[in-house]
Amino acid sequence: MAKQRIYKVIFFNQGQVYEVYAHRVAQGSLMGFVEVEQLSFGERSQLVVDPSEERLASEFEGVSRTYIPMHAVIRIDEVERVGTGKITDAKGNVTPFPVPGFGPGPGPQR
């Protein structure tokens, strides 16, 4: 039986750093997004309950696939096993990847 791949995806979302585990990560069909599927959360039989992981599990409850903006991704690692997902406050120097601006601006030069 082939070993199933597990990925740890760390990304920035609304002033916090999310760490989730998934079995499938790919370039999304939406341009500029990373597609993350089959999210996994730690064992439910543990006696110690991590409120951060519980919050993460409830936030992604019922989600079969999520699209994360490419500029919000901090890191994607292939790991040996599912760890404990968590949400932490962004401390220190977390800077999103620079993206060129396509907003309104001056019209064409004449």
N, C-alpha and C positions, 0 to 999 in steps of 0.2 A: 504494500500500500504506500502510495506517495505521501510524503510529509506535507501537511497543509501549511501554507505560508501565513504568517501573522505579522502585521505591520503596526508599529506605534507611530501615530500621527500627532504631532504637536503643532497647534496653530493658535493664533491670536484672534480673540473675539470680544469686542466691547470692553476693552480694558482688562481682560483676563486671558490667561493662558490655559488652553484646554489640552489635555492629553487623553487620547482615545486609542483603542485597539480595534483593528479590523482585519478581516480575512481577504479583502480585495480593495486595492487602491489603483486607480488608473487615471490617465488624462481624460478629463470629462468631455462629453459630447458638446457641452457648452464651452465656448472659447473662454479661456482664462480661469477655468475652475478645475479643481481636482475632485474626482468622483471617489467617494469612500462608501463601501458597502459591507454588509454583514458585520456590524459593530458587535464587539464582545465586551462583556463586563465580567469582573471577578466572580469567584465562586460565591453563591448565595448561602452556603452552609457555614460560613465563618461566624465565630462568636462576636468578634469585634466588627462593628459596623462603621464604615468610613462615611461620614455625612457628605463629603465632597463627591465620592463615587455614587452615592445614592442620588444626589442632585443631578449628576451627569446622566445616570440611567433614566431618571424620570424625564429629563429634558429630551432625550433621544428615544423615549418609549414610542413604539409604533413606527419608527423611522426605518425604512428598508435601505434607503440610499440618501446620502447627503452630499451636497456640492459645496466645497470650501473654496473661496476665492484664492487663486494662486499666490497673490501678494500677502495673504494672511498666514500662509504655511511657514512655520519656522523650521521644521525638520520631519523627515519620514525615515524610519528605521525598520528593517526586517529583523524580527526578534524570535527567540526560541519558543516563548510561551506568553500567554496573555497575562499582563500585569494588572496593577490597580490603576484604573483611570482616575483622573483628578482635574479639578479646576482650581487654579491659583491666581492670586492677584499678580498682575504684571509689575514686577519690581525691577529697578535698575534700568538698563538700556535696551528695551525691546523696541526695535524700529521696524516698521513694515517695509517690505521691498519697495523701492521707488518705482512708481508707475507714471508714464508720460501722461500729461493732462490732455484731455480731449473736450474740455468744457467750452463754453461760449467765450469768444474772444473777438479781437478785431477781424473784420472781414478781409477779403483779398486785397492786396496792395494794387493800386491803379496808377 
